Amino acid sequence: MTTEKQRIAKRFFRSSTTYPDAAVMQKKMADQLMDELLSVRQSNRFTQVLEAGCGTGLLTDRLLQRCRIQKLVVNDITDQCGQTARAAQRKYPACLVLPCHGDMEQTPLPHKNDLIISSSVFQWAAAPHLLLRRLAKRLLPGGFLATATFGPLNLREVARLTGLSLPYWSMTDWQNALMPDFEILSAGESTHALWFTSGLEALRHMKQTGVNTLSPTTWPRTKTERFCRDYDAVFRTNGLVSLTYHPLFIIARKLCKGEGSNSNYEQAPCRLVRQEPEIGTERPAFPPQSPVPARSRGTSS
């Protein structure tokens, strides 16, 4: 494991106790990913599933609650992996749940999966193109890849003030990368703003969800104070400051030998839907009516 991956793993493990409550957007993404997957596949039965980047089990629990799975392998870069597997096994004894600790880009992963799924993970990959090829080899022909991740507008406030950002893929990037091995069945993206009373509270939220791993070093107090002052000055609206998330989801099927990718999808790429929640709450909150991301299905005309 590289030094950078070790740093990411360490900081995410530190946030494991605060993540379940603070990960408001990540919970919503996991719920939508499951909705889309089951809508496209129209069956909740799987023989073997690999979850890449299980973390504290936010997606793991939803997956086992809504699907009938014979064997689930949960992978994570942090030591949380074993704990998540044990908790899932106790709660869902009908499914065999096994841990697979290590970097998803390097550690040995099981083959012959009929589903590989991940949420809020792919943006941390050092070489996402190679990772996609790696995962494709571990899927059965006709198997499904389901992922929820983040797009280029994610945390744009932080990027504007600090220049710190991950190399997020756009929807077009995803389409091009999946083209050789997969048929995209459903995809969509949207933007959402969470609102906080101050830049300090927004920074605290990011730390509680492990996003402070964007910086390679711990900020000194003076730098943190300057960031919070600038954040308040630039992004305050009606007494609150915003933090933007850009969730993106993809449901794709691995092509069988001799199949080609679906040209209909290529001609109708997903449309970005921007929705800013109403201001009026001091804590992170979604609007009562959350937007449904635009999507294109490979099966439609």
C-alpha positions in Angstrom: 0.0 0.0 0.0 1.4 3.4 -0.9 2.1 6.1 1.7 -0.8 8.2 0.3 -3.2 5.3 0.7 -2.0 4.6 4.2 -2.7 8.2 5.1 -6.2 8.0 3.6 -6.9 4.8 5.5 -5.7 6.2 8.8 -7.9 9.3 8.5 -11.0 7.4 7.5 -10.5 4.9 10.3 -10.3 7.9 12.8 -13.7 9.1 11.5 -15.4 5.7 11.7 -17.2 6.6 14.9 -18.6 9.9 13.6 -19.2 8.9 9.9 -22.5 7.0 10.4 -24.2 10.2 11.7 -22.4 12.8 9.7 -22.6 11.1 6.3 -25.9 12.6 5.2 -25.2 12.7 1.5 -23.5 9.3 1.5 -26.6 7.7 3.0 -28.8 9.3 0.3 -26.4 8.0 -2.4 -26.5 4.5 -1.0 -30.3 4.5 -1.0 -30.5 5.7 -4.5 -27.9 3.3 -5.8 -30.0 0.4 -4.3 -33.2 1.8 -5.9 -31.6 2.1 -9.3 -29.9 -1.3 -9.2 -33.1 -3.2 -8.3 -35.1 -1.2 -10.8 -32.8 -2.2 -13.6 -32.1 -5.8 -12.6 -35.6 -6.5 -11.4 -34.4 -9.3 -9.1 -32.9 -9.1 -5.7 -31.1 -12.5 -5.7 -27.4 -12.8 -6.1 -25.0 -15.7 -5.7 -21.8 -13.8 -4.9 -21.4 -10.1 -4.4 -18.2 -8.0 -3.8 -18.6 -4.6 -2.1 -15.6 -2.4 -2.7 -14.9 0.1 0.1 -17.4 -1.1 2.7 -16.3 1.4 5.4 -18.6 1.3 8.4 -21.2 -0.7 6.5 -23.5 2.0 5.4 -24.1 0.4 2.0 -23.5 -3.2 3.4 -26.6 -2.9 5.6 -28.8 -1.6 2.8 -27.6 -4.3 0.4 -28.3 -7.2 2.8 -31.6 -5.7 3.9 -33.0 -5.5 0.4 -31.3 -8.4 -1.4 -31.0 -12.2 -0.9 -27.3 -13.0 -1.2 -25.6 -16.3 -0.7 -22.1 -14.9 -0.3 -21.0 -11.3 0.3 -17.3 -10.3 0.4 -16.7 -6.8 1.9 -13.5 -5.1 1.1 -12.0 -2.0 2.7 -8.7 -0.3 3.0 -9.1 0.4 6.7 -9.1 -2.0 9.7 -12.9 -1.4 9.9 -13.4 -4.1 7.3 -13.4 -7.0 9.7 -15.7 -5.3 12.1 -18.2 -4.5 9.4 -18.1 -8.1 8.1 -18.7 -9.5 11.6 -21.6 -7.1 12.3 -23.3 -7.9 9.0 -22.9 -11.6 9.6 -24.6 -11.4 13.0 -27.4 -9.3 11.7 -27.9 -11.3 8.5 -27.0 -14.9 9.3 -28.5 -16.3 6.1 -25.7 -14.7 4.1 -22.1 -15.8 4.3 -20.2 -12.5 4.9 -16.4 -12.5 4.5 -13.9 -9.6 5.0 -11.3 -8.7 2.4 -8.9 -6.2 3.9 -6.7 -4.1 1.6 -6.5 -1.6 -1.2 -9.1 -2.4 -3.8 -6.6 -1.5 -6.5 -3.9 -4.0 -5.3 -5.2 -6.6 -2.9 -6.5 -10.0 -4.3 -10.2 -9.8 -4.9 -12.6 -12.7 -5.5 -13.6 -13.7 -9.0 -17.0 -14.9 -10.4 -19.1 -12.2 -8.8 -22.5 -11.5 -10.3 -22.5 -8.0 -8.7 -19.7 -5.6 -7.7 -21.0 -2.6 -5.9 -19.5 0.5 -4.2 -20.7 3.8 -2.9 -18.6 7.0 -2.1 -15.4 5.1 -2.9 -14.3 5.3 -6.5 -13.1 8.9 -6.3 -10.2 7.8 -4.1 -8.8 5.4 -6.8 -5.3 6.3 -7.9 -5.8 4.7 -11.4 -9.6 4.4 -12.0 -9.2 3.1 -15.6 -7.1 0.2 -14.4 -9.4 -0.4 -11.5 -12.4 -0.7 -13.8 -10.6 -3.3 -15.9 -9.6 -5.1 -12.8 -13.2 -5.3 -11.5 -14.5 -6.3 -15.0 -12.2 -9.4 -14.8 -13.8 -10.3 -11.5 -17.4 -10.2 -12.8 -19.2 -13.0 -14.5 -20.4 -12.2 -18.1 -23.7 -10.4 -17.7 -22.8 -9.5 -14.1 -23.6 -6.0 -12.8 -21.3 -3.1 -11.7 -23.1 -0.5 -9.5 -21.4 2.5 -8.2 -22.2 5.8 -6.6 -19.4 8.4 -6.6 -18.8 12.1 -6.9 -18.4 14.4 -10.0 -16.2 17.5 -10.7 -18.4 20.0 -8.8 -18.0 18.1 -5.5 -16.9 20.3 -2.6 -16.4 23.2 -5.1 -16.2 25.7 -2.2 -13.1 24.0 -0.8 -11.5 23.8 -4.2 -12.1 27.5 -4.8 -10.5 28.5 -1.5 -7.6 26.0 -1.3 -7.1 24.5 -4.7 -7.5 21.0 -3.1 -9.7 18.6 -5.0 -9.7 15.0 -6.1 -9.5 14.3 -9.9 -13.2 13.6 -10.1 -14.5 12.0 -13.3 -17.4 13.5 -15.3 -20.2 11.4 -16.6 -18.5 11.5 -20.0 -15.3 10.2 -18.5 -17.4 7.3 -17.0 -19.1 6.6 -20.3 -15.7 6.4 -22.2 -14.0 4.3 -19.5 -16.8 1.7 -19.3 -17.3 1.4 -23.1 -14.9 -1.5 -23.8 -16.4 -3.9 -21.2 -19.8 -2.7 -20.1 -23.2 -1.7 -21.3 -24.5 1.3 -19.2 -28.1 0.6 -18.2 -28.8 3.6 -15.9 -26.9 6.7 -14.9 -27.5 10.1 -13.4 -26.0 13.0 -11.5 -27.2 16.0 -9.5 -25.9 18.7 -7.2 -27.0 19.3 -3.6 -26.0 21.9 -1.1 -25.7 21.3 2.7 -26.0 24.4 4.8 -24.0 25.2 7.9 -23.9 28.1 10.4 -20.2 28.7 9.7 -17.2 27.6 7.7 -15.9 26.0 10.9 -19.0 23.8 11.1 -18.6 22.9 7.4 -15.0 21.9 8.1 -16.1 19.9 11.1 -18.6 18.1 8.9 -15.9 17.2 6.4 -13.6 15.9 9.2 -16.4 13.7 10.6 -16.9 12.1 7.2 -13.1 11.6 6.5 -13.0 14.3 3.7 -10.2 16.1 5.4 -8.0 13.6 3.8 -7.9 16.0 0.8 -4.9 17.7 2.4 -1.7 15.7 2.6 -0.8 17.4 5.9 -2.6 18.5 9.1 -3.3 22.2 8.9 -1.9 24.5 11.6 -4.3 26.5 13.7 -3.6 29.7 11.8 -4.4 28.1 8.4 -7.6 26.6 9.8 -8.7 30.0 11.1 -7.9 31.7 7.9 -9.9 29.1 5.9 -12.9 29.5 8.1 -12.8 33.3 7.8 -12.5 33.1 4.1 -15.3 30.5 3.8 -17.7 32.7 5.8 -16.8 35.8 3.8 -17.2 34.2 0.4 -20.1 31.7 0.8 -22.4 33.1 3.5 -26.0 33.6 2.3 -28.8 34.7 4.6 -26.6 33.7 7.6 -25.6 30.3 6.4 -22.8 28.9 4.3 -23.1 26.1 1.7 -21.1 23.0 0.9 -21.8 21.4 -2.5 -22.0 17.7 -3.2 -22.1 16.3 -6.8 -23.3 12.7 -6.5 -23.2 10.5 -9.6 -24.4 6.9 -10.1 -23.8 4.3 -12.7 -25.4 0.9 -13.2 -23.7 -1.2 -15.9 -23.8 -4.8 -17.1 -20.6 -6.6 -18.2 -20.8 -7.5 -21.9 -20.8 -11.2 -22.8 -18.5 -12.4 -25.6 -19.5 -11.0 -28.9 -21.8 -8.3 -27.5 -21.2 -4.6 -28.3 -21.9 -1.5 -26.1 -25.4 0.1 -26.5 -25.2 3.0 -29.0 -28.5 4.5 -27.9 -27.0 5.4 -24.6 -24.0 7.0 -26.3 -26.3 9.3 -28.3 -28.3 10.4 -25.2 -25.8 11.2 -22.4 -27.1 12.1 -18.9 -28.2 15.6 -18.2 -26.9 17.4 -15.1 -29.6 18.5 -12.7 -28.7 21.2 -10.2 -30.9 21.7 -7.2 -30.1 24.0 -4.3 -32.1 23.2 -1.1 -34.0 26.0 0.6 -32.2 27.8 3.3 -33.7 27.6 6.8 -31.9 25.0 8.9 -28.7 25.4 10.9 -27.9 21.7 10.5 -27.2 19.8 7.3 -30.5 18.9 5.8 -32.1 17.9 2.5 -35.2 19.6 1.1 -38.5 17.6 1.7 -38.7 16.9 -2.0 -35.3 15.6 -3.1 -34.6 15.7 -6.8 -34.4 12.5 -8.9 -31.3 12.7 -11.1 -31.9 12.5 -14.8 -31.0 9.2 -16.2 -30.7 7.3 -19.5 -31.3 3.6 -19.8 -29.6 1.5 -22.4 -32.8 -0.4 -22.9 -34.8 2.7 -24.0 -35.2 3.9 -27.5 
